[in-house]
Amino acid sequence: MRLLPLAFLLVSGVLAPACVPAAPAQVPAVASTAARPSPQDVADLPVVVVSGVVPGPGLWKVSKGGHVMWVLGTLSPLPRAMQWQSREVEEAVAASQQVLLEPSVQLKADVGFVGKLFLLPSAYGARKNDDGATLQQVLPPPVYARWQVLKQKYLGDDRGVERWRPLFASQELYRKALKANGLSRSGGVWANVDALAKRHGVQELATDYHVLIEHPRAAIKAFRQAAPRDVTCFIRTLDSIEHDLPAMTARANAWATGDLQALRELPDSDRRDACVAAIAGAGFAQALGLADVPAQQRATWLAAARKALHDNAQSFALLPMDELLKPGGYLAALQAVGYQVDAPE
């Protein structure tokens, strides 16, 4: 699940995967030659990012009663300069009757077009600290000192961000840090699968969990009052940028080259989960019914997957790689109710 700040959601009306970039441009094939690192050694390795034409991981197979669903595990971040080309994925999509998109959450505000226009000033205001406070004023001094070092490295002399709430400032820092280290949020994977589905005339099905915000103005006000929760996400984002980039790069390389064993062994950053927990645990999120979003999102996807497997001879789906690798993931839930699940060789 990708959980974006509520103030942004109330304007855009959507909680979904990160923006999908255009398909990556052609680049010369240059692959990392380093041996696969162990988890304890990865933090000491130089950051060398795979580039060029890469196949990505193999597909998981879910089957029952002669019906099959092929599943591609996605990952974020991925190498920015890679060109993902998977014949296996193209053949699977082309032979499918339906493509299930990656799970996301749709937040819709119960207001009309005019109401959304009036929400814009409130939403932009929610991006800033109350009373014009700066990050130096709202963060503990040791945390602000760490921020200053990373801000200078990745954001330069941007002064405007100093008045942003920690949640927003940390996301901007993370985005620029990924770019500076040769990484991107999606690597063009979602865009490429979308293009394949359209090329072969395959129906795409959103597997969104919908949440209706009945009182958006009150929600924005509550969001502003939950600012102290931002610091948890902010600190974990600094930790991730300071210490996790080598491991994130190694995982990105492992995805690009189809090395599932490395993906199983390499540590994953818990930055996203920490930020989601910080937001979902706030009082306003609980009041809006966002506290149980992961469980509801899981149930929504599983219902869509079971229906696709029943209705279609073949279907294709996108799921976060972690849900494929962890013991209690989405595919494990299908296996528990009688579906056969085969991992790629």
Residue pairs with C-beta under 8 A, 6 or more apart in sequence:
1 103
1 104
1 105
1 276
1 293
1 294
1 297
2 15
2 16
2 17
2 18
2 104
2 272
3 15
3 105
3 275
3 276
3 279
3 280
3 293
4 15
5 126
5 127
5 167
5 168
5 171
5 223
5 279
6 107
6 126
6 219
6 220
6 223
6 279
6 284
6 285
6 288
7 122
7 123
7 124
7 126
7 127
7 220
7 223
7 224
8 123
8 127
9 15
9 107
10 107
10 109
10 119
10 123
10 213
10 216
10 219
10 220
11 116
11 119
11 120
11 123
13 106
13 107
13 108
13 109
13 116
14 106
14 107
14 108
15 104
15 105
15 106
15 107
15 211
16 104
16 105
16 106
16 208
17 102
17 104
17 186
17 190
18 76
18 185
18 186
19 185
20 186
20 188
20 190
20 191
20 194
21 184
21 185
21 186
21 188
21 191
22 188
22 191
23 188
23 191
23 192
23 195
24 80
24 81
24 82
24 83
24 84
24 187
24 188
25 83
26 83
27 51
27 52
27 81
27 82
27 83
28 51
28 52
29 51
29 52
29 53
30 50
30 51
30 52
31 50
31 51
31 52
31 54
31 257
32 48
32 49
32 50
32 253
34 45
34 48
36 250
36 254
36 259
36 261
36 262
36 265
37 45
37 250
37 266
38 265
39 247
39 265
39 266
39 267
42 246
42 247
42 250
42 266
42 267
43 243
43 246
43 247
44 246
45 246
45 250
46 246
47 181
47 182
47 245
47 246
47 249
48 249
48 253
49 79
49 80
49 81
49 181
49 182
49 183
49 249
49 252
49 253
50 79
50 82
50 252
50 253
50 256
50 257
51 79
51 81
51 82
51 182
52 81
52 82
52 83
53 82
53 83
53 85
54 79
54 82
54 83
54 84
54 85
54 256
54 257
55 84
55 85
55 86
55 88
55 257
55 258
56 72
56 84
56 86
56 89
56 189
56 255
56 256
56 258
57 72
57 73
57 255
57 258
57 260
57 263
57 321
57 344
58 88
58 258
58 260
58 344
58 345
59 70
59 71
59 72
59 88
59 89
59 92
59 344
60 70
60 71
60 72
60 73
60 324
60 331
60 341
60 342
60 343
60 344
61 68
61 69
61 70
61 71
61 340
61 341
61 342
62 68
62 69
62 70
62 71
62 305
62 309
62 331
62 334
62 339
62 340
62 341
63 69
63 309
63 339
63 340
63 342
64 309
64 338
64 339
64 340
66 313
67 309
67 310
67 312
67 313
67 314
68 309
68 313
68 314
68 315
69 100
69 305
69 308
69 309
69 312
69 314
69 315
69 316
69 317
70 92
70 96
70 314
70 315
70 316
70 317
71 316
71 317
71 318
71 319
71 324
71 331
72 89
72 189
72 193
72 316
72 317
72 318
72 319
73 255
73 319
73 320
73 321
73 323
73 324
73 325
74 102
74 186
74 189
74 190
74 318
74 319
74 320
74 321
75 251
75 252
75 255
75 263
75 320
75 321
76 185
76 186
77 178
77 183
77 184
77 185
77 187
77 248
77 252
78 183
78 184
78 185
78 186
78 187
78 189
78 252
78 255
78 256
79 182
79 183
79 184
79 187
79 252
79 253
79 256
80 178
80 179
80 182
80 183
80 184
80 187
81 182
82 187
82 256
84 187
84 188
84 189
84 192
84 256
89 193
89 196
89 316
90 196
92 314
92 316
93 99
93 193
93 196
93 197
93 200
93 202
93 316
94 196
94 200
94 202
95 314
96 202
96 312
96 314
96 315
96 316
97 202
97 203
97 311
97 312
97 313
97 314
97 315
98 202
98 203
98 204
98 205
98 308
98 311
98 312
98 315
98 316
99 193
99 197
99 202
99 203
99 204
99 205
99 315
99 316
99 317
99 318
100 205
100 207
100 301
100 304
100 305
100 308
100 315
100 316
100 317
100 318
101 190
101 204
101 205
101 206
101 207
101 318
102 190
102 207
102 318
102 319
102 320
103 207
103 208
103 209
103 297
103 298
103 300
103 301
103 319
103 320
104 206
104 207
104 208
104 209
104 297
105 208
105 209
105 210
105 211
105 293
105 297
106 208
106 209
106 210
106 211
107 211
107 212
107 213
108 210
108 211
108 212
108 213
109 115
109 116
109 119
109 213
109 216
109 219
110 212
110 213
110 214
110 215
110 216
111 119
111 216
115 216
119 216
119 217
119 220
122 217
122 220
122 221
123 220
125 224
126 165
126 220
126 223
126 224
127 164
127 165
127 168
128 163
128 164
128 165
129 135
129 137
129 138
129 163
129 164
129 165
129 227
130 224
130 227
132 163
133 163
134 162
134 163
135 144
135 147
135 161
135 162
135 163
135 164
135 166
135 169
136 144
136 162
138 165
138 166
138 227
138 231
139 147
139 166
139 231
139 234
140 231
143 231
143 234
143 235
143 238
146 238
146 242
147 169
147 173
147 234
147 238
150 173
150 177
150 238
150 241
150 242
151 158
151 161
151 173
153 180
154 173
154 176
154 177
154 180
154 241
155 161
155 172
155 173
155 176
161 169
161 172
162 169
164 172
165 227
165 230
166 227
166 230
166 231
166 233
166 234
167 229
167 230
167 233
167 234
167 275
167 278
167 279
169 234
170 230
170 233
170 234
170 237
170 238
170 275
171 237
173 237
173 238
173 241
174 237
174 240
174 241
174 271
175 185
177 241
177 245
178 184
178 185
181 245
181 249
182 249
183 248
183 249
183 252
187 252
187 256
189 318
190 318
193 316
193 318
194 204
196 202
197 203
197 204
202 316
205 304
205 308
207 300
207 301
207 304
207 305
208 300
209 293
209 296
209 297
209 300
211 288
211 289
211 290
211 293
213 219
213 288
219 284
219 288
222 283
222 284
222 287
223 284
225 284
226 279
226 282
226 283
226 284
226 285
229 278
229 279
229 281
229 282
230 278
232 274
232 275
232 277
232 278
233 271
233 274
233 275
233 278
233 279
236 270
236 271
236 274
236 275
237 271
237 275
239 271
240 248
240 269
240 271
244 267
244 269
244 271
247 266
247 267
247 268
247 269
248 269
250 262
250 266
251 262
251 263
251 266
251 268
253 259
253 262
254 260
254 262
254 263
254 266
255 263
255 321
260 325
260 343
260 344
263 321
263 325
264 325
268 322
276 294
279 285
279 290
280 286
280 290
280 291
280 293
280 294
281 291
285 291
298 330
298 333
301 319
301 330
302 330
302 333
302 334
305 317
305 330
305 334
306 334
308 315
308 317
309 315
309 339
319 330
319 331
322 329
323 329
323 330
323 331
324 330
324 331
324 343
326 332
331 341
332 341
334 341
335 341
